Amino acid sequence: MLHLNKANPRGYSLVEMLIVIAVIGILAVVVTVNLKKMSGKARDVKRFTDISTVRKALELYNFQYNDYPETDSFQVGHTLMVDNRRLIKFPSNPWGADGPCLPNTQYQYVKDSNTSYHISYCLGSEVQGYGPGNCIATISKPCN
């Protein structure tokens, strides 16, 4: 005859196992949701940083040539040169739709005149007090 020692059980009951599985499932959902929010925020910070870097490069170009590059010559993937040295390669928008931003929307640089330009882009969430939504970067502001 088999005698069970009730003071020292050998395993877990079905109820205990179901509770542990439910807690693990809830934690997994919470972590996944938070990671998704953080990855969208990271893409927005990269967008803002990309545009800030491009604006600085355009000012260096303007300082050297007293003009801004033509719209056709400075788009995503093009390289901006100053005195035969690479200044910057125009970055591409990070992949992904965030907030009001459509997926696969690229940054758009437009030369308005010899003294002005604008760059269109989109922020899915607020970054440094700008956004969310469509932004137009100019000489004086990173987002209008």
N, C-alpha and C positions, 0 to 999 in steps of 0.2 A: 504494500500500500504506500502511496506517495503522500508524504507529509509536507505541507507548505508552511514555511516559517513566515508568519504575517509581520513580524518585526523587521525582517530583512527581505523586501520584495526583490525579485530578480529583474524586473523590467518596468517599463512605463505603461500606463493604461492608455487606451485609445483616446480618451478625452484629453489627457495631457499632451499627447502627440498632436492632436488637432489644434490645441491652443498654441503650441509652439509654431506650427506651420502657419496659422493665421497671423501671429505676431510677425513672423519673418516676411510674410506677404505684404502686410501693412507697411513695414519698414522699407521694403523694396519699392513700393509705389511712391512713398514720400521721397526717397532718394532720387528716383527717376524723374519725378516732377521738378525737383529742385535743380537737378543737373541740366534739364532742358532749359529752364529759365536762365541759368548761369551761362550756358553756351550761347544763347541769344544775346545776352548782355556783353559777352566777350566779343562777338561779331560786331556789335555796335561800337565798342571801344576801339576795335581795329579800324572800322570805317572812319571814325573821328580822327584817329591818329594818322591814317593814310592821307586824309584831306589836309590835315595840319602840315604834314611833311611836304605834300605837293605845293601848298601855298608858300612855304619857305623856299622851296626850290624855284618857284616862279619869281619870287622876289630877288633871288640871287641872279637869275637869268635877266630880269629887268634891270638890275644894277649894272650888269656887264654890257648889255646891248641897248638899254634905254627903250625897250619894247618887250612885248610878251610874245611867246610863240604863236604861230597861226593855229587855228582850231584843228585843221586837218593833220597837222604835224605832231600834235600832242594829245593822243587818246590812249585808251587802255593798251598796254603792251609796248607803246612807243618809248624811246629813250630820249631824254632831254640832255643835250650836250652843251657845255660851255668851254670854249677854247680847246676843242677836241678831247675833252675829258667828260666822262659820263657823270652827269649830275644826279639824275634819278630816272628810274624806269616807272612809268605811270602804272600804279598798282591796279589790280582788279578787285572788284567788290567781293567780300567773302560770300560763299555760297549759303543760301538759305533765306527763307521768307521770315521776316521778323516784324511783328506788329502790323503797321499799315504798309510795310515795304513789300513789293512784289518780288518773287524769286527771280534770280538771274538779271536784275537791273544793274547796269554798269554805271560807273561814274561818268559824267559828261562835262568835259572842259569846253568853254566857249570864250574866245577872245572877243571882247566888246569893242575895244579901241587900243591905241598904243599905251593907254594909262589904266585900263581896267579889263577885268575878266570875271567870269563866274564859273563855278563848278557845281553841278547838280548831283545830289545824292540823297539817300534816305536813311533815317535812324529809326529802328524799331522801338526803342525806349529812350528815356532821357539820359543824356551823357553831358556832364558838366553844365547843366542848366539848359541844354538845347535838346529839341526833339520832344516827343517822337513825331515822326512824319517826314515829309519832304523838306530838304534843306538846300539852300543856295549859299555856297561859300563865296565870299568876295575878298578883296584886298583887306578890308577892315574887320570883317566878321567871319567866323567859321561856319555860322548858320544863321540865315535870315528867316 
